[in-house]
């Protein structure tokens, strides 16, 4: 499978004794920022946890592993707050 061999689409798996309990698919984009520094952006495409394993902190383990592996010698920007996409969708449904 090409997806698993591509450095730009890393996949992290939580394995508990041979049973996959969760995984996260990512996409790493390298962009020229127009300055002397390269701009790298990591998008999380999919974070899935087995329904019977939810609430056990597997999502935090996967995200910590992802950050440790991909953000070495980098800084993170934590983007929290309301989603503009969700807000826009809600506004559309209000108009209907």
Secondary structure as GFF3:
##gff-version 3
##sequence-region A 1 96
A	DSSP	three_ten_helix	2	5	.	.	.	ID=ss1
A	DSSP	beta_strand	11	16	.	.	.	ID=ss2
A	DSSP	beta_strand	19	32	.	.	.	ID=ss3
A	DSSP	beta_strand	38	49	.	.	.	ID=ss4
A	DSSP	three_ten_helix	51	53	.	.	.	ID=ss5
A	DSSP	alpha_helix	58	70	.	.	.	ID=ss6
A	DSSP	alpha_helix	84	95	.	.	.	ID=ss7
###
